[in-house]
Amino acid sequence: MFLLLNLPDYLEPKIMRKCEKMKYNKKIFTSDYMTLGLVIIAYAVTAYMVYSGSASRQMTNMLISLSCYIVMALSLNLVVGLLGELSLGHASFMSVGLFSGCMFSIYMLDSFPDMELFFRLPLSMIVGGLFASVFGLFVGLPALRLDGDYLAIVTLACGEIIKSVITNLKITGGARGLDTSTIYSKTKVLLPYAFVLVIITILVMMNLKKSKYGRAIQSVRDNKIAAESCGINVVQHKLSVFVLSAFFAGCAGTLYGHNFANVKAASFDYNLSIEFLLLVVFGGLGSVRGSVIAAIVLKTLPEALRGFDDYRMLVYSLMLIFIMLFNSSHIFDGFKRLFSLEKAIMSLKKRTKLEGKDG
């Protein structure tokens, strides 16, 4: 009788521990965490190929640019996917971070010739990100009071203004571009920094989506009037996302500049901003894994089609149309559910438990 009366007190801690364990396992096998694991594995395999010499020259030369594209896609997805606003000037923030970060790196190298890249590059990336976030603040203050097409036009115009200003400054090298030959580094040197930047960007986006602040931002995206009625400062939340997105774009720009001997502001025009927007739309709004996959596919696809010579861009455009049509169809949704990685792992765990019970 005593055991029966105290049975609930005896079982409750065990049940709670089991529930917490199930909740923890479910958290580990979410889509974003599995994306993070796949990215780490992909970089580990790539690093082994690069440092062992088995990677091709074409693949080696693309790795830093590809990493920067991943960061740009993820950072723009904060604005377009999480916040629900259309921005067409994201490449300008990358250019601001590139020129400010690279100029700071050149200054540090001239002032302290013995300073290692291990200290100089992360510091330069932070400086580039901060400069880009300041410009994002200046652009966002008037622009984010607008919505939809109006915001897109304003950000596009601001991006062109920033590009023109940088091109006409003597300190940035003018139309000839900034000479970055003194801080130029090869892929083998920059790959660890690119890996860390990509991982940090993924972690920030993952945690922001699931945080209280992220849910407030998504409520602004879904219904601005309802969010305001709940006491959410819409302009402040919009501005914070815009500044954070510009910060990561600036960090990516600094890393990108260290991979070239000369950089020009003319390269960061509205065409590049639209290319970044294409990565976000192709990968799916708000999707971390989609942004990573889209950056990899759309960056490597033109290089893979070089054998078609004059018809390369035609084939590339047709493949984009086909992929977008397939991506929006119900067939692709069924395909994703059928070959879902999370579903496969959970079914494998379930099968292992059943076999253990049968054994």
N, C-alpha and C positions, 0 to 999 in steps of 0.2 A: 504493500500500500504506500509506503514511504517513497519507493522508487517511482511509482505511477504519479504521485503528486509532484515530484521534483523532475519528472521527465522533460517538461517544457523548458525548465531552466538549464537542463543538461544539453538539450538538443539545440537551443537557440544560438549559442556561440558557434556551433559547428555549421548550422545553416547560414549564419551571417558570413562566416569565413568562406563558405562555398559560393555564396552569392557575390562576394567581393572578388573572388578568384575568377568567376565567370565574367564579371564586369571588366576585370583587368584584361582577360584574354580577348574579349570583344573589342576593347580599346586598342590592343596591339594589332589586331587584324583588320583595322579600318583601312579604307582605300588610301588615305593620305600617308599613313605610317608604312604601308606596303610600298607606296611610291618612293618614299624616302629610302627604304631598304634596297629597292631596285636601282635607284640612282647611285647609292654607295657601291653596290656590286658592279654596276656599269663603269664607274670611275676606277674601281680597283682593277678590273680587267683591262681597261684602256691604259691605265698607268703602267701595268705590267708590260703591255705591248710596246708602249713608247720607250720605257727605260731599258727594255731588253733589245730594242732595235728591230722588232718584228713588225711594227706599224709602218705603213707606207708614208711617204713624204706628204702626199696630199691629205691623208688623215691627220697627220701630226700638225700640219699648218692650219687645219680647221678647228682644232679643239678649243682654243681660247676664244675664238669668235663664236663658236657654238655655245660655250658656257655663258658668254655675255648675252647671247640671244635668249637663252633660257631664263636668265635673270630679268631681262627686259620684258619677256612675255609674262613672267610671274608678277613683276611689279605693275605692269599695265593692267593685269587681271584684277589687281586690287581696286583700281578705279572703275574699270568697265564691268567686271564680273561681280565684285563684292558691293561696290557703291552704286553701280548701274548708271554711270555717266559716261558719255562718249568723249574721249580725248584724242586729238589728232596732232598733238605737239610733243609726244613723248620723246622723240629723237633729240629734240632741243635740250632736254634735261641731261641726256646722255652726253651731248657735246659740251655742255657747261661743266659737268663732272670731269670729262676727259681733259679739257684745256686747263681747268683750275688744278686738278690733281696732278697732271703731268708737269705743269709749271712749278708746282710745289716740290715735286720729286726732283726736277732739274736743279732747283734752288738748294735743296737739301744735299744733293750730290756735290754741288759746287762748294757749299759751305763746309760740309763734313765729308770729305772724299772717302774716309774709312768706314762710313756708315753702311752696314749690311742691308741688302734688299729685304731681309726678314723684318727689319724695323721700318724701313723707308716706304715700302709698298703699302702695307696696311695703313700707315699714317696718311699716306697720299690718298688712299681710297676713302678714308674717313673725311679728309678735307674736301675731296671732290664731291662726296655725297652731301656734305653740309652746304657747299656752295649751290649744288643743284636743288637742295631742299629750300634754300632761301629764295631762289628764282621760282621754285614751285609755289612758295608762299605769296610772292608778288603777283604771279600769274593767277593763282587761285582766289585771291581776295576779291577781285572784281568778277572773275569768270564763273566761279562756282555759285554765284547768285542766279545764274542762268541755268537752263535745262535743255536737254535734247540737242537739236540741230544748232541752236544758238551757241551752246557751249562748245560744240565741235568746231564751229567756224572761228570762235574767239581763240581757242587753243591752237588752231592751225595758223592763225595770223600771228599769235605770240611766238610760235615756233619759228616762223619765217623772220620775224624781227630779231630774235636772238641769233639766228644763223647769220643774218646780214651784219649785225653789230660785231660779232666775233670775227667775221671775215675782214672787216674794215679796221680792226684794231692792230696797231703795230706790235704790241706786246705779244699777240698771238701768232705773229708771223704774216698777217695779212692774207692775201689770196694765195701766196706760196705755201701757207700752212706752217704749223709748228714743227720745228726740228726736234725730234725725240730720239735721235740716234744715240745720244749719250746714256739714255735710260732704257734703250731697247733691250729686251730679254727674249730668249727663245722659249719655245713651248715647254721644254723639259724643266725650265726654271719656274715658269708661271703656272704650271698645271696644279700644284698643291693649293695655291691661292685661289685659283678658279674653282676648285672643288669646295673649299671652305665657304666661298661666297655663295655658291649655289645651294649648299646645305643650309646656311644661315637664312637665305631667302625663303627656302621651302619651309623651314621651321617657323619663321615669323608668319608666313601666310597661313600655315596650318593652325597655329595657336590663335591667331587673330580671328579666324573664321569661327572658332569654337568658344571664344571668350565672350564675356558680357559686353565688352565694347564692340566686338564684331557683330553680335546679334543686334545691337543698337544701329549699327551701320546698315545692316541688311533690312532692318525695319524702315530706315529712311529710303532705301531703294524700293521696297515694296509699296509703301504708302507714306508719303512725306507728311501729309496732313495728320494722319493718325499718330505718327511718330512725334510731331510737334505737340499734339494734344496730351501725350504721355510725358511731356517735359524734356524731350530730347532736343538738344541744340543742333539743328540740322546743318547750319553753316559751319559750325565748329567741327562736327564729325566729317563733313565733306572735306574741309580744309586739311584735317589731320591725315586722312587717307591720301590726299593729293600730295602732301609734303612727304609722307613716308614712301610713296611710290617714286617720287622724284629723287629721294635719297638713294634708293637702291639703283636707280638708273644712273645716277652720278658715280656710284661705286663701280658699276659695270663699265662705264665710260673710261674711268681711270685705268682699270685693268686692260681694257681694249687698246688704249693708247700706248701702253708699255709693250705691246706686241708688234708695233710698227715703228719705222724709222722716221716717218713723216705723217702728220695728220692734218686734214683740212676740214673746215667747218661746212664747206659746200656738200660734203658727203652726207651730212645729217639734215636732210631736207624732209619735206612732207612725204616723199615716197618711202623713206625709211620708217616714218611714223605709221604709215598705212600698212607697211610690211609687218610691223610689230602688232598692229591691230588684227591683221590676218591670222597671226599666230594664236591670238586669244580666241577669235571666233572659231577657228579651225579646231582648237583643242577643247572648246566648251567654256562658257562663262562661269567663272568661279571654280573651275577644276584645276587642281594642282597637277595631277598626272597628265591631263590633257594639254596643259601648257608646255610641259616638258617634252611630251611626245611630238607635239606640233612643231616646236623649235627644232628638234632633231630631224624630223622628216622634211620640213620645208627648207632647212638650211643645207641638208645633204643631197636633196633631190636634184637641184640644178647641177651639182658636181657629178652626180651619178649619170646624168644625161649628156655629158660632154661629148660622148661618142656620136650623138646625132647632129653635131656641127650646127648648120644653119637652122635646123628645125628644133633645136633644143628648147627654146622658150615657147614655141608652139606646143610641143609635147608636154612641157611643164604646165602650161595654162590649161590644156585639155585634162590633164591628170588632176589638177586642182578642182576643176568643175565636177569631174566624176567623183572625187573624194567627198566634196561638199554635198553633192546629191545623195551619195551613199550614207554619209554621216547623218543626214536629216531624215532618212527613211526608217520605217518600222523594222526592216530587215536587219539593220545595223543594231538596233536596240535588242532584238532577239539574239543576235550574234554575241553582243557584249554579255548578256545574261547567261548564255550557254557556256562561254569561255571565261567567266568571271574568276579571277584569281582568288578572291576572298571566299567564293563559294567552293572552289576546289580544295582550299586548305581546310575549311571547316568540315567538308565532307570526308576528307582524309583523316582528320582528328576523330570524327564520329565513327568511321570504319575501324580505326585503330582501337578505340574503346570497346567496340562490339567484339572484335577479335580477342581482346584481352579478357572480356567476360566469358567468351566461349572457351578460351584456353583454361 
